Amino acid sequence: MSDNLTSIERVEIVLRGGIPDRVPVNLHNFMMNARASGLSFPDYFQNGEAMAEGHIKAWREFGHDVILLENGTVALAEACGCQVEYLDDSAPVHIAPAIKSLDDVGKLIKPDPYKTHPLRENLKATRTVANEIGQRVYVMGRADQGPFSLASMLIGIENFLFAVVDTASQNKLEQLLDFCLDVVYTYALAQGEQGARMTSIGESLSGPDVCSPRVYKKYEWGYAKRLIEQLKANNLPLAYHICGNATRIVHDMTETGAAVLELDYKCDLPTIKQATQGKTTILGVIDPSGVLALGTPEDVRGKVREELDVLAPGGGLILGPGCALPATTPVENIHTLVETVHHYGRYLPDGTLIS
């Protein structure tokens, strides 16, 4: 079967609420690319040219519609002064905060994404991919973590979660979150300036697996909404990611106005479909580890068909892993994912799938 649309046309139709020729495919494959590069993980994740080459090579092999560029979850934290460790077999991790307490918020310095490591390398990767293949594939340059998650790294997760429930800390906590909002917004705009058609944030700490829906609504929701509105004013849509089972807050996530919700496999499929239909686009939600990394091609094929049946009708779906793919994910499973969507994810004009 031949496609009738380009990847960019296909994704943009979905984002507008229309029905494309088939469901677009996203791959969250930056760690797979690192492993395939032949470089050490620390060298790869600090080299914009290498990251770009890895994404371009993978796109040429798999032909997915959306490229999601990042080097992990701690780029902004490192740029703001946190200590991070570059691991030998995975993405870099946060190991120490930038400040000891909320009393030190005034000491934080906003990073210039064009000059500060590793943001400048991530921007180089986005720019290179956009320049070389950005007219053929939909490029999403991730703006790393959102204000809530970034704030937790800057003062340490325990200190942050304590401040969330300490009424005496509210003013200083809001000062920290305001600082983080400005940092994320500036980096997101820079991603757009490199040629990214969309940006993205992760806010997994705010989800129901860690925080209550009340905490989410009080401390996360408003900042996400403000960020989305600021980016919309600059014609840059945002994809909003929360790991784990976000089913209980998916209505609130939808009401932020995010163009895309990046949702995890733990979510209840009928509920998230009902909550988002006609309002936003779901990106996901295949299990990256249990199915794509550890399953057989038959497991992948079955799960893709199952999720297409629930999430694809009426549009509003970009199908792919619900979170980052492990570095060791078998290549044949990715080919199976893409081929199954191409075969079973095709639409009739009324939004039903071709049986």
C-alpha positions in Angstrom: 0.0 0.0 0.0 1.3 3.4 -0.9 0.8 6.5 1.3 -1.2 9.4 0.0 0.4 12.1 2.2 3.8 13.1 3.4 4.6 12.6 7.1 4.3 16.3 7.8 0.9 16.6 6.1 -0.3 13.5 7.9 0.7 14.7 11.4 -0.7 18.2 10.8 -4.1 16.8 9.7 -4.3 14.8 12.9 -3.3 17.9 15.0 -6.1 19.9 13.3 -8.6 17.2 14.2 -8.9 15.7 10.7 -8.6 12.3 9.2 -5.4 11.4 7.4 -4.7 8.5 5.1 -3.3 6.5 8.1 -2.2 6.8 11.7 1.2 8.5 12.0 4.0 6.7 13.8 6.3 8.2 16.4 9.5 6.6 17.7 11.0 7.7 21.1 14.3 6.0 20.2 17.1 8.3 21.3 18.7 5.6 23.5 18.5 3.0 20.7 20.3 5.5 18.5 23.0 6.0 21.1 23.7 2.3 21.2 23.7 2.0 17.4 26.1 4.9 17.0 29.3 3.1 18.1 30.1 5.9 20.5 30.0 5.7 24.2 26.7 6.9 25.7 28.4 9.9 27.4 30.1 11.0 24.2 26.9 10.5 22.1 24.6 12.4 24.5 27.0 15.4 24.6 27.5 15.7 20.8 24.8 17.4 18.7 26.2 16.2 15.4 26.2 12.5 16.6 22.7 12.7 17.9 21.5 14.2 14.6 23.2 11.5 12.6 21.7 8.8 14.8 18.1 10.2 14.3 18.6 10.6 10.6 20.0 7.1 10.2 17.1 5.6 12.2 14.5 7.5 10.2 16.0 6.2 6.9 15.7 2.7 8.3 12.3 2.8 9.9 10.5 5.6 8.0 8.5 6.9 11.0 6.5 10.1 10.7 7.7 11.9 13.9 11.3 12.4 15.1 11.5 13.3 18.8 14.9 14.8 19.7 16.3 14.9 23.3 19.3 13.5 25.3 17.3 12.5 28.3 15.5 14.2 31.2 18.2 16.3 32.9 19.4 18.7 30.2 17.8 21.8 31.8 18.8 20.6 35.3 22.4 20.4 34.3 22.2 23.7 32.5 20.9 25.3 35.7 23.7 23.9 37.9 22.6 20.5 39.0 25.1 17.6 39.1 24.3 14.9 36.6 26.0 11.6 35.7 26.5 10.4 32.2 25.9 6.7 32.3 27.6 4.0 30.2 24.4 2.3 29.1 21.5 4.7 29.5 20.6 8.4 29.5 22.2 10.8 31.9 20.7 11.0 35.4 20.4 13.7 38.1 22.6 13.1 41.2 22.6 16.4 43.1 20.5 19.6 43.3 21.7 23.1 42.3 20.6 24.7 45.5 20.1 23.4 49.1 16.8 25.1 49.9 14.1 27.5 48.7 16.0 30.2 50.5 18.6 30.0 47.7 16.2 30.4 44.8 17.6 33.9 44.1 21.0 32.4 43.4 19.8 30.5 40.4 21.0 31.8 37.0 18.9 31.3 33.9 20.9 29.5 31.3 21.3 30.7 27.7 20.3 27.7 25.7 22.6 28.7 22.8 25.7 28.9 25.0 25.1 26.5 27.9 26.0 22.8 27.9 24.2 20.5 27.0 21.4 22.6 25.6 23.5 24.0 22.8 24.3 20.4 21.7 20.6 19.5 21.8 19.8 22.5 19.7 22.5 21.6 17.2 20.9 18.2 16.9 17.5 19.7 16.2 18.9 22.2 13.7 20.9 19.6 11.8 17.9 17.2 11.5 15.5 20.0 10.5 17.9 21.3 7.9 18.6 17.9 6.4 15.3 16.1 6.5 12.8 18.5 8.1 10.8 18.9 4.9 10.1 15.1 4.9 9.5 14.2 8.5 7.8 16.0 11.4 10.5 17.2 13.8 9.7 17.6 17.6 12.5 19.2 19.6 11.9 18.4 23.3 12.2 21.2 25.8 13.2 18.7 28.5 11.3 18.8 31.8 8.4 21.1 32.6 8.5 23.6 35.5 7.3 21.2 38.2 9.8 18.5 37.4 12.7 20.9 36.8 12.0 22.6 40.2 12.2 19.3 42.0 15.6 18.7 40.5 16.9 22.1 41.4 16.2 21.8 45.1 16.0 18.0 45.3 12.9 15.9 45.1 12.4 15.4 48.9 12.8 19.1 49.6 10.4 20.0 46.8 7.7 17.5 47.8 7.9 18.8 51.4 7.5 22.4 50.2 4.4 21.4 48.2 2.6 20.5 51.5 4.2 23.2 53.6 2.0 26.3 53.6 4.8 28.5 54.9 6.8 27.7 51.8 4.3 28.8 49.2 5.7 32.1 48.2 9.2 30.8 47.7 7.9 27.7 45.9 6.0 29.9 43.5 9.2 31.9 42.9 11.1 28.7 42.0 8.3 27.6 39.7 8.2 31.0 38.0 11.9 30.7 37.4 11.6 27.3 36.0 8.7 28.3 33.7 10.9 31.1 32.2 13.8 28.6 31.7 11.6 26.0 30.0 9.8 28.6 27.8 13.1 30.1 26.6 14.5 26.7 25.7 11.3 25.6 24.0 11.4 28.8 21.8 15.0 28.0 20.9 13.9 24.5 19.8 11.3 26.1 17.5 14.0 28.5 16.2 16.1 25.5 15.1 13.2 24.3 12.9 11.3 22.0 15.3 7.6 22.1 14.4 6.6 21.2 17.9 8.2 21.1 21.3 7.5 18.8 24.3 7.9 18.6 28.1 7.8 15.8 30.6 6.1 16.3 34.0 6.0 12.7 35.3 6.6 13.7 39.0 3.3 15.6 39.0 1.3 12.5 37.9 -0.9 10.3 40.0 1.8 7.7 40.4 3.6 10.2 42.7 1.4 13.1 43.5 -2.4 13.4 44.2 -4.7 14.9 41.6 -5.2 17.8 44.0 -1.4 18.5 44.1 -1.3 18.2 40.3 -4.1 20.8 39.8 -2.7 23.2 42.4 1.0 23.2 41.4 1.4 21.7 37.9 -1.7 22.4 35.9 -1.6 26.2 35.9 2.1 26.3 34.9 1.6 23.9 32.1 -1.4 25.9 30.8 0.6 29.2 31.0 3.5 27.6 29.1 1.2 26.2 26.4 -0.5 29.6 26.0 2.9 31.4 25.8 4.1 29.0 23.1 0.8 29.2 21.2 1.4 32.9 20.9 4.6 32.1 19.1 2.9 29.4 16.9 4.8 26.6 18.6 2.5 23.7 19.7 3.5 21.6 22.7 3.3 17.9 23.5 2.7 17.2 27.2 4.1 14.0 28.7 3.3 12.3 32.1 4.6 8.8 32.7 2.6 6.2 34.6 -1.2 5.9 34.9 -2.4 9.4 34.2 -6.0 8.3 33.7 -7.3 10.2 36.7 -5.9 13.5 35.4 -6.3 13.1 31.7 -9.3 15.5 31.6 -7.3 18.2 33.3 -4.3 17.5 31.0 -6.6 18.0 28.0 -7.9 21.3 29.4 -4.4 22.8 29.4 -4.8 23.2 25.7 -1.8 21.0 24.8 -1.7 20.0 21.2 -0.6 16.5 22.1 -0.7 14.3 25.2 2.1 11.8 25.4 0.5 9.1 27.5 1.9 5.9 29.0 0.7 2.3 28.5 -0.6 2.2 32.1 -3.5 4.5 31.1 -7.0 3.1 30.5 -7.5 3.3 26.8 -11.2 3.9 26.5 -11.1 6.6 29.1 -8.2 8.5 27.5 -9.9 8.2 24.1 -13.1 9.6 25.4 -11.4 12.5 27.3 -9.3 13.6 24.3 -11.6 13.0 21.3 -12.0 16.2 19.3 -9.9 18.1 21.8 -6.3 17.0 21.5 -4.1 14.2 20.1 -2.8 11.2 21.9 0.8 10.2 21.3 1.6 6.6 22.5 0.8 4.4 24.2 2.6 1.1 23.5 4.6 -0.3 26.4 8.2 0.4 25.5 9.8 -2.2 27.8 7.4 -5.1 28.3 6.2 -5.2 24.7 8.7 -3.4 22.4 11.9 -4.2 24.2 11.1 -7.6 25.7 8.3 -8.9 23.5 8.3 -10.9 20.3 7.3 -9.4 16.9 4.0 -11.2 17.4 3.5 -9.5 20.8 4.2 -6.1 19.1 1.8 -6.8 16.3 -1.0 -7.8 18.7 -0.6 -4.8 21.0 -0.5 -2.4 18.0 -3.7 -3.8 16.6 -5.4 -3.7 20.0 -4.5 0.0 20.6 -5.4 1.0 17.0 -8.8 -0.5 17.5 -9.5 1.6 20.6 -7.6 4.8 20.0 -7.5 5.3 16.2 -11.3 5.7 15.2 -12.2 9.3 14.6 -8.6 10.4 14.4 -6.6 12.0 17.2 -3.8 9.4 17.4 -0.1 9.3 16.7 1.0 5.8 17.6 4.3 4.8 19.2 5.9 3.9 22.5 4.4 5.5 25.6 7.8 6.5 26.8 11.5 6.2 25.9 12.5 2.9 24.2 15.3 1.0 26.0 18.6 1.0 24.2 18.4 -2.8 23.7 15.0 -2.7 21.9 15.2 -5.2 19.0 15.3 -3.6 15.6 12.8 -6.2 14.3 10.2 -5.1 16.8 10.4 -1.5 15.6 10.0 -2.7 12.0 7.0 -4.7 13.1 5.5 -1.7 14.9 5.8 0.5 11.8 4.7 -2.1 9.4 1.6 -3.0 11.5 0.5 0.6 11.7 1.0 1.0 7.9 -1.1 -2.0 7.2 -3.9 -1.8 9.9 -3.9 1.9 10.7 -5.4 3.1 7.4 -8.5 5.2 7.4 -11.7 5.5 5.5 -12.9 9.1 5.0 -15.4 8.8 7.9 -12.6 8.1 10.4 -13.1 4.3 10.7 -10.2 2.0 10.1 -10.1 -0.1 6.9 -10.7 -3.6 8.1 
